[in-house]
Amino acid sequence: MPIRGEEAVVYLRFRKRVRCEPGDVIELGAVAQLQCEPGLEERLRRLPIRLPQPKDGNMVLIDALYVIRHIRRSFPGLQLELYGEPHALVEIAGRERPAHPLVIALVWLLLFIGSGMAIMNFHADVSMLEVHKRIYELLTGSDSERPYLLQIPYSFGIGIGMILFFNHLFKKKFNEEPSPLEVEMFLYQENMNHYIITEEYAKLADEEGGEQPHSVSEGGRGGSNP
């Protein structure tokens, strides 16, 4: 996506999602990767793009056309080439409170009981005890109301199978492959980003005829051609 010019060439690639602290000015280097002459690159990285306002919420969309217009005002002679996504999503970091140990314990207990009930209900639905009895009878030739010889290894197998399936033992991973849970979380985050970007573009469309996003003047750092 070249922008014609007569002087230095600047290659831009927007980051997909970044975080900034409340009240911080969003600079170009925070939302995009740059490749150009070293001296010019440092000036561009420090170029203020936008000052988030309270009305923006905790998500701000930085659009490529808005950034290009801002760069052209401060550096009129540049040739800009854009690669990758035409936007960057900026998350305004909120105040994070550490989780209370009691809340963690309650959530852990709820998940433990819930998962245990789910497994027991599944085994009751498929008559797993009767299956174990029948297998025990076929293997040993005798009948048993409590075929522990099968039930104990089976119980350990469920736990080991879940560990291998999710590729996690506490914080340890067995290989670099993502677990099914990580894949689902990744897809969820991608869908969330897509939804937020669509909503932010709709807000920008509503603002086109009215108030424009609050930009920040460069303050004399680069008002002329590099």
N, C-alpha and C positions, 0 to 999 in steps of 0.2 A: 504494500500500500504506500507507494512513494508520494512524497509531497515535493514538488519541484522547487529548486532553489539554486543558487550559484556558489555557495560556499561549503562549509563542512557538512558531512553526512552523519546523522545520528540514527542509530538503530535502537528501536524501542520494543520491549516485550513486557507486557503487563503481568504482574503477579496475580495469581488466582484469588487469593484471600490473605489479608494482612490484618494485624491488630495495632491499635494505637491507644495511647492513654487519653482520657478526657481532657479537653482543653489544649491538646497538642495540635500544632499546625501540620497538616498532611503535606509532606514534601515529595517531590517527584521520585527521588531515590527510594522512598519507602514503598511506592506502589508499582514501580517499573524497574526492570533491568536495562541498563544503558551500555552502549558501546560506541565510543567516539574518541576524539583526541583527549589525552589525560587531563589537560587543563580545563577544557570545556566540559568534560564529564563531571568533574568535581562541582563546577558551577551549576550544572543542570541538576545534579543530585540534590543540591540545597535549594532548588527553586520551590518556593511555597506554592502549593496548588489550591488548597482549600482549608478553611477553618470550620470544622463541624459545629453546627448549632444545636441547641437542645431540641428544636423541632425535628431534627434529622433522625432522632432516635439512636439506637445502638448500631445501625447499619448505614453505611454511606457508599453509594455507587460512584466510582470515578470513571467517567466515560472517556473514550479515546478522543473523540472530537472536541470535548471540553478541554482536555489536556493539550491537544495540538493547538487550539486557539490561544491558550494561555502561553505556551512556549513561543508561538509566533509573535505575540505581543512583546515579549521580553527579548527574543532572539530572532529578529525578522529575517535574517539571511540564511537560516538553516534549511537543510534538506532532511526531512524526516521520513524514516521507513519503519512501518509498524508490522510486527510479526506476532502471531498467536492471538490470544483473546483480545477483543476490543474494549475491555473494561477490567477494572479491579474492584473487588469488594473489600471495604474497610470496616472492620468490626471495632467499635469503640468499647474498650475494655471497661467493664463495670467493677464495682466493689465486690470482691470475692470473700466470702466468709468461710472459714474452715468448718467442715461438717462436724456436728456434735457426736461424740462417741455413742451416746444413747441412740441417736437416729441411725447410726451405722449398725448398731447391734439389732435394732428392731427390723431394719431392712434385711439384714442377714438372716434373722430368724424367720421372717416372712417368706423369703426365697427358699430357705431350707425346708420349711414345712410344706410350702406349695409344691416344690419339685418332688418331695417325697410322696405327697398325696397323688400327684400326677402319675408317678411310676407305679404306685400300688393300684390305682384305679385301672391303669392299662393292663397290669397283670391279672387283675380280677376279670376284666372284660374278655381276655383271651384264654382264661382258665389255665394260667401258667402252672399253678400247683398240680393240676391234673396231668399236664404234659410232663412235668418233672417226675411225677409218680410213675407214669407209663414208661418213660425212658429208663428210670431206675429199675423197674421190673424187667425190662428187656435186657438190661446189662447184667443184673445180678441174679435174676431168676426168683427174687423174693419181693414181697410187697412191703411198703413202708409208708406210714402216714406223714413222716417228716424226712424226706430224702435229702438230708443235709450234705451228702456226698456230692450232689449236683447243685444244691441251692447256694452253698458257701462259695464255691468257685464262680458260680454265675453272678453272685452279688459283687465279688471283686472284679469280675469281667466288665460289669456295667460301669464301674468307676474308672477303670483303666481305659475302657473304650471311649468314655467322654473326654478324658484327658488327651488321648491321642487325636480324637476328632476335633477338639478345639485348639490343639497344638499349644497348650499352656499348662504349666504346673506352677501355680502362683505367678511369679513374674518371669519364670524361665520359659523360653520357647525352644522347641526341639529342632526347628529348621526355619528358614526364611520365608516359607510359604505362608500367606495370610490364612487365618482360620475362617470358617464360615461366618462367625460372628463379626470379625473384622471386615469381611467383604460386605456384609449387610449394613454395617455402620458406615462404611465408605459410600455405598449406594444411597443410603439415607441422607448423608451430608451433601452428596452431589445433587440430589433432588431438592434439598433445602436451599442450596445455593442458587439453583436454577429458578426456584420460586421467588426467592428474595430479589434476584436480579430482574425478573419480570416485573415484580411490583415496583422496584425502584425506577425502572424505565418508564412505567406508567406515571409515576410521580413527576419525573423529569418532563414528560410530555405535557402534564398539566401546568408546569411552571414555565413553559416556553413563552407563553404570552404574558406572563406576570413576573414575579420576583425571581431573579436568577440565583443560583447557588452562591453562597458567600465565599468569594475568592479572597486571596491575600496578596497585596502588592509586594513586589520583590524588594522594595526598600532600597533601590539603588544598587543591588548586587549585580544586575545584568541587563540594564535597560538598553544597551547598544549592541551592535553586532560583535560576536566574539572575534 
